[in-house]
Amino acid sequence: MRRADRLFQLMLLLQEGKVRTARYLGEKLEVSERTIYRDIGDLVGSGIPIDGEAGVGYLLRDDYRVPPLMFTAAELQALALGALMVRAWSDREMAQVTRSAIRKIESVLPERLRAETSLHQIVVPGFQMTARLSDNLVAIRHAINSHLRLDCTYESLGGEVSARRLRPLILYFWGNKWTLGAWCELREAFRSFRVDLLSNVAVTDMAFEPDDKISAEAYVARQR
């Protein structure tokens, strides 16, 4: 985590309304207590109103709290449910980002909305994602966002194994399976690949530009 991101997360933790010890903050941010003390000192030095002291705990003053967004209780529950579903069914990087998003939502809620939304009472059971599936999803998302070709090995449900070079276009989720929609350069056609059946996934440095014929929109149109 970048230091700037850590300082922002630290401020979110300090505005939860409770005195937080350096040990608690260090465990949450996965850094040492010494790092927490140094970060708090830097925040105070930059004008952030943090009350407390070493050995007792710290708290961000109420008058510095980020104002709550104008969401209704139902809207906040919907956001929280969506975030929890992403955390339960996505890869490790997306799960970490989602935890941060949930923390941000909770940190800015006034007491009335906290009681009404009951974010902690929303439970979304996940599944045991394998390390390979998580790694595949991380690589595929990066390739889609950067418009980079993927090299991989695909094993079909029938047991046929083949090496593929793909232009990754879209990821979609079918209940409990992630699927990659891509242009397959071997077949010269759109193809769908179950992500859990991919191995040796590697993002190449070969870029491509989606166009009218090969794009996420064109892929989706062909599936209808």
C-alpha positions as CSV (number, residue, x, y, z in Angstrom):
1,M,0.0,0.0,0.0
2,R,1.3,3.4,-0.9
3,R,2.0,5.7,2.0
4,A,-0.5,8.3,0.8
5,D,-3.2,5.5,0.7
6,R,-2.1,4.4,4.1
7,L,-2.5,7.9,5.6
8,F,-5.9,8.2,4.1
9,Q,-7.0,4.8,5.5
10,L,-5.6,5.9,8.9
11,M,-7.7,9.0,8.9
12,L,-10.8,6.9,8.1
13,L,-10.0,4.6,11.0
14,L,-9.5,7.6,13.3
15,Q,-12.9,9.1,12.4
16,E,-14.9,6.0,13.4
17,G,-15.9,7.6,16.7
18,K,-13.8,5.5,19.0
19,V,-10.3,5.9,20.5
20,R,-8.0,3.7,18.6
21,T,-4.7,2.4,19.9
22,A,-1.5,2.3,17.8
23,R,-1.6,-1.5,18.1
24,Y,-5.1,-1.6,16.7
25,L,-4.3,0.7,13.9
26,G,-1.1,-1.1,13.1
27,E,-3.0,-4.5,12.9
28,K,-5.6,-3.0,10.6
29,L,-3.1,-1.4,8.3
30,E,-0.6,-4.2,8.6
31,V,2.3,-2.0,9.7
32,S,4.2,-1.6,13.0
33,E,3.2,0.6,15.9
34,R,6.3,2.8,15.2
35,T,5.0,3.4,11.7
36,I,1.6,4.4,13.1
37,Y,3.2,6.9,15.6
38,R,5.2,8.4,12.7
39,D,2.2,8.7,10.5
40,I,0.1,10.3,13.2
41,G,2.9,12.8,13.9
42,D,3.0,13.7,10.2
43,L,-0.8,14.1,10.0
44,V,-0.8,16.3,13.1
45,G,2.1,18.3,11.7
46,S,0.2,18.9,8.5
47,G,-2.8,20.4,10.5
48,I,-5.1,17.3,10.9
49,P,-6.8,17.7,14.3
50,I,-6.0,14.3,16.0
51,D,-6.5,14.0,19.8
52,G,-4.7,11.5,21.9
53,E,-1.3,10.2,23.0
54,A,0.9,7.2,22.8
55,G,-0.2,4.4,25.0
56,V,-3.7,5.7,25.3
57,G,-5.1,6.0,21.8
58,Y,-6.1,8.5,19.1
59,L,-9.3,10.0,17.7
60,L,-10.0,12.4,14.9
61,R,-12.0,15.4,16.1
62,D,-15.7,15.4,15.1
63,D,-15.5,18.8,13.5
64,Y,-13.1,17.3,10.9
65,R,-15.3,14.4,9.9
66,V,-16.0,14.0,6.2
67,P,-19.7,15.0,5.6
68,P,-22.0,12.1,4.9
69,L,-23.1,11.5,1.3
70,M,-26.8,12.1,0.7
71,F,-27.9,8.5,0.4
72,T,-31.0,7.0,1.9
73,A,-30.8,4.0,4.2
74,A,-32.0,1.7,1.5
75,E,-29.4,3.1,-1.0
76,L,-26.6,2.5,1.5
77,Q,-27.8,-1.0,2.1
78,A,-27.8,-1.7,-1.6
79,L,-24.2,-0.3,-1.9
80,A,-23.0,-2.3,1.0
81,L,-24.6,-5.5,-0.3
82,G,-23.0,-5.0,-3.7
83,A,-19.6,-4.4,-2.1
84,L,-19.9,-7.5,0.1
85,M,-20.8,-9.6,-3.0
86,V,-17.7,-8.3,-4.8
87,R,-15.6,-9.1,-1.8
88,A,-17.0,-12.6,-1.5
89,W,-16.7,-13.6,-5.1
90,S,-13.8,-11.7,-6.6
91,D,-10.0,-11.9,-6.5
92,R,-7.8,-10.8,-3.7
93,E,-7.0,-7.4,-5.1
94,M,-10.6,-6.5,-5.7
95,A,-11.5,-7.8,-2.2
96,Q,-9.0,-5.5,-0.6
97,V,-10.3,-2.5,-2.6
98,T,-13.9,-3.5,-1.5
99,R,-12.9,-3.6,2.2
100,S,-11.6,-0.1,1.8
101,A,-14.8,1.1,0.1
102,I,-17.0,-0.4,2.8
103,R,-14.9,1.2,5.5
104,K,-15.3,4.6,3.7
105,I,-19.1,4.2,3.6
106,E,-19.3,3.3,7.3
107,S,-16.9,5.9,8.4
108,V,-19.0,8.8,7.2
109,L,-22.4,7.6,8.4
110,P,-24.1,9.6,11.2
111,E,-25.4,7.5,14.1
112,R,-29.0,7.5,12.8
113,L,-28.1,6.0,9.4
114,R,-25.6,3.5,11.0
115,A,-28.5,2.1,13.0
116,E,-30.9,2.0,10.0
117,T,-28.5,0.4,7.5
118,S,-27.0,-2.2,9.9
119,L,-24.1,-2.8,7.5
120,H,-22.5,-5.3,9.8
121,Q,-25.7,-7.4,9.7
122,I,-25.5,-8.0,6.0
123,V,-23.7,-11.3,5.3
124,V,-22.7,-12.7,1.9
125,P,-21.2,-16.2,2.1
126,G,-18.3,-16.6,-0.3
127,F,-16.5,-19.6,-1.7
128,Q,-13.0,-20.9,-1.4
129,M,-11.3,-19.3,-4.4
130,T,-8.1,-21.0,-5.4
131,A,-4.9,-19.1,-5.7
132,R,-4.7,-19.8,-9.4
133,L,-8.2,-18.5,-10.1
134,S,-7.5,-15.3,-8.1
135,D,-4.2,-14.8,-10.0
136,N,-6.0,-15.4,-13.3
137,L,-8.6,-12.8,-12.5
138,V,-6.0,-10.2,-11.4
139,A,-4.1,-10.7,-14.7
140,I,-7.2,-10.7,-16.9
141,R,-8.5,-7.5,-15.3
142,H,-5.1,-5.8,-15.9
143,A,-5.1,-7.0,-19.5
144,I,-8.6,-5.8,-20.2
145,N,-7.9,-2.4,-18.7
146,S,-4.6,-2.0,-20.5
147,H,-5.8,-3.6,-23.9
148,L,-3.0,-6.1,-23.8
149,R,-3.1,-9.6,-25.3
150,L,-3.0,-12.7,-23.1
151,D,-1.2,-15.9,-23.6
152,C,-2.7,-18.9,-21.8
153,T,-3.4,-22.6,-21.8
154,Y,-7.1,-23.6,-21.9
155,E,-8.5,-27.0,-21.0
156,S,-12.0,-27.6,-22.2
157,L,-14.6,-29.5,-20.2
158,G,-14.0,-32.4,-22.5
159,G,-10.3,-32.4,-21.5
160,E,-8.9,-30.9,-24.7
161,V,-5.8,-28.7,-24.0
162,S,-4.7,-25.9,-26.3
163,A,-2.5,-22.9,-26.2
164,R,-4.3,-19.6,-26.9
165,R,-3.5,-16.0,-27.6
166,L,-6.5,-13.8,-26.7
167,R,-7.6,-10.3,-26.9
168,P,-9.5,-10.1,-23.5
169,L,-12.6,-8.0,-23.8
170,I,-15.0,-8.7,-20.9
171,L,-15.4,-10.6,-17.6
172,Y,-18.8,-11.8,-16.5
173,F,-20.0,-13.9,-13.6
174,W,-22.6,-16.7,-13.8
175,G,-23.6,-17.4,-10.2
176,N,-20.4,-19.1,-9.2
177,K,-18.3,-19.1,-12.3
178,W,-16.2,-16.4,-13.9
179,T,-16.0,-16.3,-17.7
180,L,-13.8,-14.4,-20.0
181,G,-15.2,-13.1,-23.3
182,A,-12.3,-12.7,-25.7
183,W,-11.3,-12.7,-29.4
184,C,-9.3,-15.9,-29.9
185,E,-6.5,-15.4,-32.4
186,L,-6.2,-19.2,-32.8
187,R,-9.8,-19.6,-33.9
188,E,-10.1,-16.1,-35.3
189,A,-13.5,-15.7,-33.6
190,F,-15.1,-14.6,-30.4
191,R,-14.9,-17.3,-27.7
192,S,-15.9,-17.7,-24.0
193,F,-13.4,-19.2,-21.5
194,R,-14.1,-20.3,-18.0
195,V,-11.4,-18.6,-16.0
196,D,-11.0,-21.6,-13.6
197,L,-10.0,-23.7,-16.7
198,L,-7.2,-21.3,-17.7
199,S,-3.6,-21.9,-16.7
200,N,-0.2,-20.4,-17.5
201,V,-1.9,-17.0,-17.9
202,A,0.5,-14.3,-18.9
203,V,-0.1,-10.7,-19.9
204,T,2.0,-9.9,-22.9
205,D,3.3,-6.4,-24.0
206,M,1.4,-6.7,-27.3
207,A,-1.3,-4.0,-27.2
208,F,-4.5,-4.0,-29.3
209,E,-7.2,-1.4,-29.9
210,P,-10.8,-2.5,-29.7
211,D,-12.8,-1.5,-32.8
212,D,-16.3,-2.0,-34.1
213,K,-15.7,-5.6,-35.1
214,I,-13.6,-6.7,-32.0
215,S,-14.8,-5.1,-28.8
216,A,-16.7,-5.9,-25.6
217,E,-19.9,-4.5,-27.3
218,A,-19.4,-6.7,-30.4
219,Y,-18.8,-9.7,-28.2
220,V,-22.0,-9.1,-26.2
221,A,-24.0,-8.5,-29.4
222,R,-22.9,-11.9,-30.7
223,Q,-24.1,-13.7,-27.5
224,R,-27.7,-12.5,-27.9
